[in-house]
């Protein structure tokens, strides 16, 4: 599997709420690092990341789809790769549906079992983080 295929397979097991499949996508290391969109900001270590996914899969949250709307872009060397882009999630919580758009990036390491996620960053763009709007001039 390529790094992009690995991330896409990761998204599919999330949609399926296949907790074992999700946890297997991460490098089994205490240094695996996830920056997430929720209030915790980060999770460090495979054990804690797995606990977070177990709790997610037991929750009323459901991701009906995860769609790349920009990218995925990637670069690969024999040992390491990155995959990044913009994703749109179709989400339900207690039967209420909504969509949200996120930035997503992954650093993957090549292992004997294939590509594993060593770092993941998923975040929502803040509409005005500095209180000045977009500094990019037209």
C-alpha positions as CSV (number, residue, x, y, z in Angstrom):
1,X,0.0,0.0,0.0
2,X,1.2,3.5,-0.8
3,X,1.2,6.2,1.9
4,X,-1.9,7.8,0.4
5,X,-3.6,4.4,0.2
6,X,-2.7,3.8,3.9
7,X,-4.3,7.1,4.9
8,X,-7.4,6.4,2.8
9,X,-7.6,2.9,4.4
10,X,-7.3,4.6,7.8
11,X,-10.3,6.8,6.9
12,X,-12.3,3.8,5.9
13,X,-11.7,2.0,9.2
14,X,-12.8,5.2,11.0
15,X,-16.0,5.3,9.0
16,X,-16.5,1.6,9.8
17,X,-15.7,2.2,13.5
18,X,-13.3,-0.7,13.3
19,X,-11.3,0.2,16.4
20,X,-8.7,-2.6,15.9
21,X,-8.2,-1.5,12.3
22,X,-7.8,2.1,13.4
23,X,-5.3,1.4,16.1
24,X,-3.2,-0.8,13.8
25,X,-2.6,2.1,11.5
26,X,-0.5,3.9,14.1
27,X,3.1,3.2,14.9
28,X,3.2,1.2,18.1
29,X,5.4,3.7,19.9
30,X,5.2,5.9,23.1
31,X,6.4,8.7,20.8
32,X,3.6,8.6,18.3
33,X,2.1,12.0,18.3
34,X,-1.4,13.2,17.3
35,X,-2.6,16.8,17.1
36,X,-6.4,16.6,17.1
37,X,-9.3,18.9,16.5
38,X,-10.8,18.4,19.9
39,X,-10.4,20.1,23.2
40,X,-7.4,17.9,24.3
41,X,-5.2,19.4,21.6
42,X,-2.7,16.4,21.5
43,X,-2.4,12.8,22.4
44,X,1.0,11.2,22.8
45,X,1.8,7.5,22.6
46,X,0.1,4.6,20.9
47,X,-1.6,3.4,24.1
48,X,-3.3,6.8,24.7
49,X,-4.1,7.2,21.0
50,X,-5.8,3.7,21.0
51,X,-7.8,4.7,24.2
52,X,-9.1,7.8,22.4
53,X,-10.2,5.8,19.4
54,X,-11.8,3.1,21.6
55,X,-13.8,5.9,23.3
56,X,-14.6,7.5,19.9
57,X,-15.9,4.2,18.5
58,X,-18.1,3.7,21.7
59,X,-19.6,7.2,21.3
60,X,-22.6,8.5,19.4
61,X,-20.4,10.2,16.9
62,X,-20.3,8.7,13.5
63,X,-18.3,9.8,10.4
64,X,-20.4,8.9,7.4
65,X,-17.7,10.0,4.9
66,X,-14.3,11.5,4.8
67,X,-13.6,13.2,1.5
68,X,-10.4,14.9,0.2
69,X,-11.5,18.3,-1.2
70,X,-7.9,19.5,-1.7
71,X,-5.2,16.9,-2.3
72,X,-4.1,14.5,-1.0
73,X,-0.6,15.7,-1.6
74,X,2.3,13.5,-0.7
75,X,6.0,12.9,-0.8
76,X,7.7,9.6,-0.2
77,X,11.2,8.3,0.5
78,X,12.0,4.7,1.2
79,X,11.7,5.2,5.0
80,X,9.3,8.1,5.5
81,X,6.4,9.8,3.8
82,X,4.0,12.7,4.3
83,X,0.4,13.0,3.2
84,X,-1.6,16.2,3.5
85,X,-4.6,18.1,2.2
86,X,-8.1,19.4,3.2
87,X,-10.8,16.9,4.1
88,X,-14.6,17.3,4.5
89,X,-16.3,15.1,7.1
90,X,-20.0,14.2,7.0
91,X,-20.8,13.6,10.7
92,X,-23.8,12.5,12.7
93,X,-24.2,12.8,16.4
94,X,-27.5,11.4,17.9
95,X,-29.1,11.4,14.5
96,X,-28.2,15.1,13.8
97,X,-26.1,15.4,10.7
98,X,-23.5,18.1,9.8
99,X,-20.4,18.7,7.8
100,X,-17.0,20.1,8.8
101,X,-13.8,20.9,6.9
102,X,-10.4,20.2,8.3
103,X,-6.7,20.5,7.4
104,X,-5.1,17.0,7.7
105,X,-1.5,15.9,7.5
106,X,0.3,12.7,8.3
107,X,3.9,11.6,8.7
108,X,4.2,7.9,8.0
109,X,7.2,5.5,8.7
110,X,7.9,2.4,6.6
111,X,7.9,-0.7,8.8
112,X,7.9,-4.5,8.2
113,X,4.1,-4.3,8.4
114,X,3.8,-1.5,5.9
115,X,3.3,2.3,6.4
116,X,2.4,3.3,9.9
117,X,1.2,6.8,11.1
118,X,3.9,8.3,13.3
119,X,2.4,11.8,13.4
120,X,-1.1,13.0,12.5
121,X,-2.5,16.6,12.6
122,X,-6.1,17.4,12.0
123,X,-7.4,20.9,12.7
124,X,-10.2,23.3,12.0
125,X,-9.1,26.7,10.6
126,X,-9.8,29.5,13.1
127,X,-11.7,32.2,11.2
128,X,-9.7,35.1,12.6
129,X,-6.8,34.0,14.9
130,X,-5.1,37.4,15.2
131,X,-8.2,39.7,15.1
132,X,-7.1,41.3,11.9
133,X,-8.7,39.1,9.3
134,X,-6.6,37.7,6.5
135,X,-3.3,39.6,6.1
136,X,-3.0,38.4,2.5
137,X,-3.7,41.5,0.3
138,X,-5.8,41.3,-2.8
